C-alpha cells in the first residue's frame, strides 16, 4: 500500500515501533498522526517515510501491510536525509 492511500482512522506502525492513528486524509510527504501509549498520546506531524506498516483500517480490518513510498516521496526523503544527515 502507498502512503497516499492511508485514510483518517487507519492504525499504523511508525518508526521506533510505536502505533499511531492517521488523523488526516492528505497526500504527500507529511501526515498528521496521534500516537498511542506507551510512548504518550500526542497529535503531530511526521514524514510519510516514518510510517512502516498499516496495521488496520478505520473499519477495523487487520491488514499488516508494508507501506511503500511514491517516487516523489523517495526523492524528498533522499534530499532531506542529505540535508539533515541520515537517520
C-alpha distances in whole Angstrom, upper triangle without the diagonal:
4,7,8,7,8,12,15,16,12,13,12,13,15,17,20,18,19,17,17,16,14,18,17,15,15,13,14,15,17,15,18,18,20,21,22,25,26,26,27,26,25,23,22,20,18,16,12,13,14,11,10,9,8,11,12,12,15,16,17,14,14,10,10,7,7,5,6,9,10,14,15,14,15,18,19,18,20,23,23,23,26,27,27,27,24,23
4,5,5,7,11,14,16,13,14,12,14,14,16,20,19,19,18,17,16,14,17,15,13,13,10,11,12,13,13,16,16,19,20,22,26,27,26,27,25,24,22,20,18,16,13,10,10,13,10,11,10,10,14,14,14,16,18,19,17,17,13,13,10,9,6,5,6,7,10,12,10,12,15,15,15,17,20,20,20,23,25,24,25,22,21
4,5,6,9,12,14,11,12,11,12,12,14,18,17,17,16,14,13,11,13,12,11,10,8,8,9,10,9,12,13,16,17,20,23,24,23,23,22,21,18,17,14,12,10,6,8,10,8,9,9,9,13,14,13,15,18,18,17,17,14,14,11,10,6,6,6,8,11,11,9,11,14,14,13,16,18,18,19,22,23,22,23,21,20
4,6,8,11,14,12,14,13,15,15,18,21,21,20,18,16,15,11,13,11,8,7,5,7,9,10,9,12,14,17,19,22,25,27,25,26,24,22,19,18,15,14,12,9,11,13,11,13,13,12,15,15,14,15,18,19,18,19,16,17,14,13,10,9,8,8,12,11,10,13,15,14,15,18,19,19,21,23,24,24,25,23,22
4,6,10,12,10,13,12,15,16,19,22,21,20,18,16,14,11,13,11,9,9,8,10,13,13,12,14,15,18,19,21,25,27,26,26,24,23,20,19,17,16,15,11,14,15,12,14,12,10,14,13,11,12,15,16,15,16,13,14,12,12,10,10,10,11,14,15,13,16,19,18,18,21,23,22,24,27,27,27,28,26,25
4,7,9,7,9,9,12,13,16,19,18,17,14,12,10,7,10,9,7,8,8,11,12,12,9,11,11,14,16,18,21,23,22,22,20,19,17,16,14,14,13,10,13,13,10,12,10,8,11,10,8,10,13,14,13,14,12,13,11,12,9,11,12,13,16,16,14,17,20,19,18,22,23,22,23,27,27,26,27,25,24
4,6,6,9,11,14,15,19,21,20,18,15,12,9,7,8,7,5,8,9,12,14,13,10,11,11,13,15,17,21,23,22,22,19,18,16,16,15,15,15,13,16,16,13,15,13,10,12,11,8,8,11,13,13,14,14,15,14,15,13,15,15,16,20,19,17,20,23,21,21,25,26,25,26,29,29,29,30,28,26
4,6,9,11,14,15,19,21,20,17,14,11,8,5,5,5,5,9,11,14,16,14,10,9,9,11,13,15,19,22,21,20,17,16,13,14,13,14,16,14,17,17,14,16,15,12,13,11,9,7,11,12,14,16,15,17,17,18,15,18,18,19,23,22,20,22,25,23,23,26,27,26,27,30,30,29,31,29,27
4,6,9,13,15,18,20,18,16,12,9,6,5,6,8,9,12,15,17,18,16,12,11,9,10,12,13,17,19,19,18,15,15,13,15,15,16,17,16,18,17,14,16,14,11,11,9,7,5,8,9,12,13,14,15,16,17,16,19,20,21,25,24,22,24,27,25,25,28,29,27,29,32,32,31,32,30,27
4,6,10,12,16,18,16,14,10,8,6,5,8,10,10,13,14,16,17,15,12,12,10,11,12,13,16,19,18,18,16,16,14,15,15,15,16,14,16,15,12,13,10,7,8,6,4,5,8,8,10,10,10,11,12,13,12,15,17,19,22,22,20,22,25,24,23,26,28,26,27,30,31,29,30,28,25
4,7,10,13,15,13,11,7,6,5,6,10,12,13,15,16,18,18,16,13,12,9,10,10,10,13,15,15,15,14,14,14,15,15,14,16,14,15,14,10,11,9,6,5,5,6,7,10,9,10,9,10,10,11,12,12,16,17,20,23,24,21,22,25,24,22,26,28,26,26,30,30,28,29,26,24
4,6,10,12,10,8,6,5,6,7,11,13,14,15,15,16,16,14,12,12,9,10,10,10,13,15,14,15,14,15,14,14,14,12,13,11,12,10,7,7,6,4,5,7,9,11,13,12,12,11,10,9,9,10,9,13,14,17,21,21,18,19,22,21,19,22,24,23,22,26,27,25,25,23,20
4,7,8,6,6,5,6,9,10,14,16,17,18,18,18,17,15,13,14,11,11,10,10,13,13,13,14,14,15,15,15,14,12,13,12,11,9,6,6,5,6,7,10,12,14,17,15,15,13,12,9,10,9,10,13,15,18,21,22,18,19,22,21,18,21,24,21,21,25,25,23,23,20,17
4,6,6,5,6,7,10,11,14,16,17,17,17,16,14,13,12,12,10,11,9,11,13,13,12,14,14,14,13,13,12,9,10,9,9,6,4,5,7,9,10,13,15,17,20,18,18,16,15,13,13,11,10,13,14,17,20,20,16,17,20,18,15,18,20,18,17,21,22,20,20,17,14
4,5,7,9,10,13,14,17,19,20,20,19,18,15,14,14,14,13,14,11,13,14,14,12,15,16,15,15,14,13,10,10,10,9,5,6,7,10,12,13,17,19,21,23,22,22,19,18,15,15,13,12,14,14,18,20,20,16,16,19,17,14,17,19,16,15,19,20,17,17,14,11
4,6,9,11,15,16,19,21,23,23,22,21,19,17,17,17,14,15,12,12,13,12,10,13,15,15,16,16,15,13,13,14,12,9,10,10,12,15,15,18,20,22,25,23,23,21,20,16,17,15,15,17,18,22,24,24,20,20,22,21,17,20,22,19,17,21,22,19,18,15,12
4,7,10,13,15,18,21,22,23,23,22,20,19,17,17,14,14,11,11,12,11,10,13,15,16,17,17,16,14,15,15,14,10,10,9,10,12,12,15,18,20,22,20,20,17,16,13,15,13,14,17,18,22,24,25,21,21,24,23,19,22,24,22,20,24,25,22,21,19,15
4,7,10,13,15,18,20,21,21,21,19,17,15,15,11,11,7,7,8,8,7,10,11,12,13,14,14,13,15,15,14,11,10,10,11,12,11,14,16,18,20,18,19,17,16,14,15,15,15,18,19,23,25,25,21,22,25,23,20,23,25,22,21,25,26,23,23,20,17
4,7,10,13,16,18,19,20,20,19,17,14,13,10,9,6,6,8,9,9,10,10,11,12,13,14,13,15,14,15,12,10,10,10,10,9,11,13,14,17,15,16,14,14,12,14,14,14,17,19,22,25,25,21,23,26,24,21,25,26,24,23,27,27,25,25,23,19
4,7,9,12,15,16,17,18,17,14,11,10,6,5,4,6,9,11,10,10,9,9,9,10,11,11,13,13,14,11,9,11,10,10,10,11,12,12,15,14,16,15,15,14,15,15,14,17,18,21,24,24,20,22,25,22,21,24,25,23,23,27,27,24,25,23,20
4,6,9,12,14,15,17,16,14,10,9,5,5,6,8,12,14,13,13,10,10,9,11,11,12,14,13,15,13,11,13,12,10,10,10,10,9,13,12,14,14,14,14,15,16,14,18,18,21,24,23,20,22,25,23,22,25,27,24,25,29,28,26,27,26,23
4,6,8,10,12,13,14,11,7,6,5,7,9,11,15,17,16,15,13,12,10,10,10,10,12,11,14,12,10,13,12,10,11,11,10,9,13,13,15,15,15,15,15,15,13,16,16,18,21,20,18,20,23,21,20,23,24,22,23,27,27,25,27,25,22
4,7,9,12,14,14,11,8,5,5,7,10,13,16,19,17,16,13,11,8,9,9,11,13,13,16,15,13,16,16,14,15,14,12,11,15,16,18,18,18,19,19,19,17,19,19,20,23,22,19,22,24,22,21,25,26,23,25,28,28,26,28,27,24
4,6,9,11,13,10,7,6,8,10,14,16,20,22,21,19,16,14,11,11,10,12,13,12,16,16,14,17,17,15,17,16,13,12,16,17,19,20,19,20,19,19,17,18,17,18,21,20,18,21,23,20,20,24,24,23,25,28,27,26,28,27,25
4,7,10,12,11,8,9,11,14,17,19,23,25,24,23,20,18,15,14,13,14,14,13,16,17,15,17,17,14,17,16,13,12,15,17,18,19,18,20,18,19,16,17,16,16,19,18,17,20,22,20,20,24,24,23,25,28,28,27,29,28,26
4,7,9,8,7,9,11,15,18,21,24,26,24,24,21,19,15,14,12,12,12,11,14,15,14,17,17,16,19,18,16,15,19,20,21,22,20,21,19,19,16,16,14,14,17,15,14,17,19,17,18,21,21,20,22,25,25,24,26,25,24
4,7,8,8,11,13,17,19,22,26,28,26,25,23,21,18,16,13,12,11,9,12,14,13,16,16,15,19,19,16,17,20,22,22,22,20,20,18,17,14,13,11,10,13,11,10,14,15,14,15,18,19,18,20,23,23,23,25,24,23
4,6,8,11,14,18,20,23,26,28,25,25,24,21,18,15,12,11,9,7,10,13,13,15,17,16,20,21,19,20,23,24,24,24,22,22,19,17,14,13,10,9,11,9,7,11,12,10,12,15,15,14,17,19,19,19,21,20,20
4,7,10,13,17,18,22,25,26,23,23,22,20,17,14,10,8,6,5,8,10,11,14,16,16,20,21,20,21,24,25,25,25,22,21,19,17,13,12,9,9,11,9,6,9,10,8,8,12,12,11,13,16,16,16,18,17,16
4,7,10,13,15,19,22,23,20,20,19,16,13,10,6,6,5,6,9,10,10,14,16,16,19,20,19,20,23,24,24,24,22,21,20,18,14,14,12,13,15,12,10,13,14,11,11,15,14,12,15,18,17,16,18,18,17
4,6,10,12,16,19,21,18,18,16,14,11,8,5,6,6,6,10,10,9,13,14,14,16,17,16,16,20,20,21,21,20,19,18,17,13,14,13,14,17,15,12,15,17,14,14,18,18,16,18,21,20,19,21,20,19
4,7,10,13,17,19,17,15,13,10,7,6,4,6,9,9,13,12,11,15,15,15,17,17,16,15,19,20,21,21,20,20,20,19,16,18,16,18,21,19,16,19,20,18,17,21,21,18,20,24,23,21,23,22,20
4,6,10,13,15,13,12,10,8,6,6,6,7,10,11,13,11,10,13,14,13,14,14,14,14,17,17,19,19,18,18,18,17,15,18,17,19,22,21,18,20,22,20,19,22,23,20,21,25,24,22,24,23,20
4,7,10,13,11,9,6,5,4,7,9,10,13,14,16,14,12,15,15,14,14,15,15,14,17,17,19,19,19,19,19,19,18,21,21,23,26,25,21,24,26,23,22,25,26,23,24,28,27,24,26,25,22
4,7,9,7,7,5,5,7,8,10,11,14,15,16,13,12,14,14,14,14,15,16,15,19,17,19,18,19,18,19,19,18,21,21,24,27,26,22,24,26,24,22,25,26,23,23,27,27,24,25,23,20
4,6,7,6,5,8,10,12,14,14,17,18,19,15,14,15,15,14,13,14,16,15,18,16,19,17,18,17,19,20,19,23,23,26,29,29,25,27,29,27,25,28,30,27,26,30,30,27,28,26,23
3,5,5,6,9,12,14,17,17,20,21,21,18,17,18,18,17,16,17,19,19,21,19,21,20,21,19,22,22,22,25,26,29,32,32,28,29,32,30,27,30,31,28,28,32,31,28,29,27,23
4,6,8,11,14,16,18,18,21,22,22,18,18,18,18,19,17,19,21,21,24,21,23,21,22,20,22,22,23,26,27,30,33,33,29,30,32,30,27,30,32,29,28,31,31,28,28,26,22
4,7,9,12,13,15,15,18,19,19,16,16,17,18,18,17,19,21,22,24,22,24,22,23,21,22,22,22,25,25,28,31,30,26,27,30,27,25,27,29,25,25,28,28,24,25,23,20
4,6,10,12,15,15,19,20,21,17,17,19,20,20,19,20,21,21,24,22,24,23,24,22,24,24,23,26,27,29,32,31,27,29,31,28,26,29,30,26,26,30,29,26,27,26,22
4,7,10,13,14,18,19,21,17,17,19,19,19,18,18,19,18,21,20,23,22,23,22,24,24,23,26,26,28,31,30,27,28,31,28,26,29,30,27,27,31,30,27,28,27,23
4,7,10,12,16,17,19,16,16,19,19,19,19,20,20,19,22,21,24,23,24,23,24,24,22,25,24,27,29,28,24,26,28,25,24,27,27,24,25,28,27,24,26,25,22
4,7,10,14,15,17,15,15,18,19,18,18,19,18,17,21,21,23,23,23,23,23,23,21,23,22,24,27,25,22,24,26,23,22,25,26,22,24,27,26,23,25,25,22
4,7,10,13,15,13,13,17,18,18,19,20,20,19,23,23,25,24,24,23,23,22,19,21,20,22,24,22,19,22,23,20,19,22,22,19,20,23,22,20,22,22,19
4,7,9,12,10,11,15,17,17,19,20,19,19,23,23,24,24,23,22,21,20,17,18,17,18,21,19,15,18,19,16,15,19,19,16,17,20,19,17,20,19,17
4,6,8,7,8,12,14,15,17,19,19,19,23,23,24,23,21,20,19,17,14,15,14,16,18,16,13,15,16,13,12,16,16,13,14,18,17,15,17,16,14
4,5,6,8,11,14,15,18,20,19,21,24,24,24,23,21,20,18,16,13,13,11,13,14,13,9,11,13,10,8,12,13,10,12,15,15,13,15,14,12
4,5,6,9,11,12,15,17,17,18,22,22,22,21,18,17,15,13,9,9,8,10,12,11,8,10,12,10,9,13,14,12,13,17,17,16,17,15,14
4,5,7,10,13,16,18,18,21,24,23,23,21,18,17,14,11,9,8,7,10,12,11,8,8,11,10,7,10,13,11,11,15,16,15,15,13,11
4,6,10,12,14,17,18,20,23,22,22,20,18,16,15,12,10,11,10,13,15,15,11,12,14,13,10,13,15,13,12,16,17,15,15,13,11
4,6,8,11,13,14,16,19,18,18,16,14,12,11,9,7,9,9,13,16,16,12,13,16,15,12,16,18,16,16,19,20,19,19,16,14
4,7,9,13,14,17,20,18,17,15,13,10,9,6,6,8,10,14,16,17,14,14,17,17,14,17,19,18,17,21,22,20,20,17,15
4,6,9,11,14,16,15,14,11,9,6,5,4,5,9,11,15,18,19,16,16,20,19,17,20,23,21,21,24,26,24,24,21,18
4,6,7,11,13,11,10,9,6,6,5,7,7,10,13,16,19,20,17,18,22,21,19,22,25,24,23,27,28,27,27,24,22
4,7,10,12,9,9,6,5,4,7,9,10,14,17,19,23,24,21,22,25,25,23,26,28,27,26,30,31,29,29,26,24
4,7,8,6,5,4,5,7,9,11,12,16,18,21,24,25,23,24,27,27,25,28,30,29,29,33,33,32,32,29,27
4,5,5,6,7,7,10,11,13,13,16,18,20,24,24,22,24,27,26,25,28,30,29,30,33,34,32,33,30,28
4,5,8,10,11,13,14,17,16,19,21,22,26,26,24,26,29,28,27,31,32,30,31,35,35,34,35,32,30
4,6,9,11,14,15,18,18,21,23,25,28,29,27,29,32,31,30,34,35,34,35,38,39,37,38,36,33
4,6,9,12,14,17,18,21,23,25,29,30,27,29,32,31,30,33,35,34,34,38,38,37,37,35,32
4,6,10,11,15,16,19,22,24,28,29,26,28,31,31,29,33,35,34,34,37,38,37,37,34,32
4,6,9,12,14,18,21,23,27,28,26,27,30,30,28,31,33,32,32,35,37,35,35,32,29
4,5,9,11,14,17,20,23,25,22,23,27,27,25,28,31,30,29,33,34,33,33,29,27
4,7,9,13,16,19,22,24,21,22,25,25,23,26,29,28,27,30,32,30,30,27,24
4,6,9,13,16,19,21,18,19,22,23,21,23,26,25,25,28,30,29,28,25,23
4,7,10,13,16,18,15,15,19,19,17,20,23,22,21,24,26,25,25,21,20
4,7,10,13,15,12,12,16,16,14,17,20,19,19,22,24,23,23,20,18
4,7,10,12,9,9,13,14,13,15,18,18,18,20,22,22,22,19,18
4,6,8,6,6,10,10,9,12,14,15,15,18,19,19,20,17,17
4,5,5,6,9,10,10,12,14,15,16,18,20,21,21,19,19
4,5,5,6,9,10,11,12,14,15,17,19,20,20,18,19
4,5,5,6,9,10,11,12,14,15,17,18,19,18,19
4,5,5,6,8,10,10,12,14,15,16,17,15,16
4,6,5,6,9,10,11,12,14,15,15,13,14
4,5,5,6,9,10,11,12,14,15,14,15
4,5,5,6,8,10,10,12,13,13,14
4,5,5,6,8,10,10,11,10,11
4,6,5,6,9,10,10,9,11
4,6,5,6,9,10,10,12
4,5,5,6,8,8,10
4,5,5,5,5,7
4,6,5,7,10
4,6,8,11
4,7,8
4,6
4
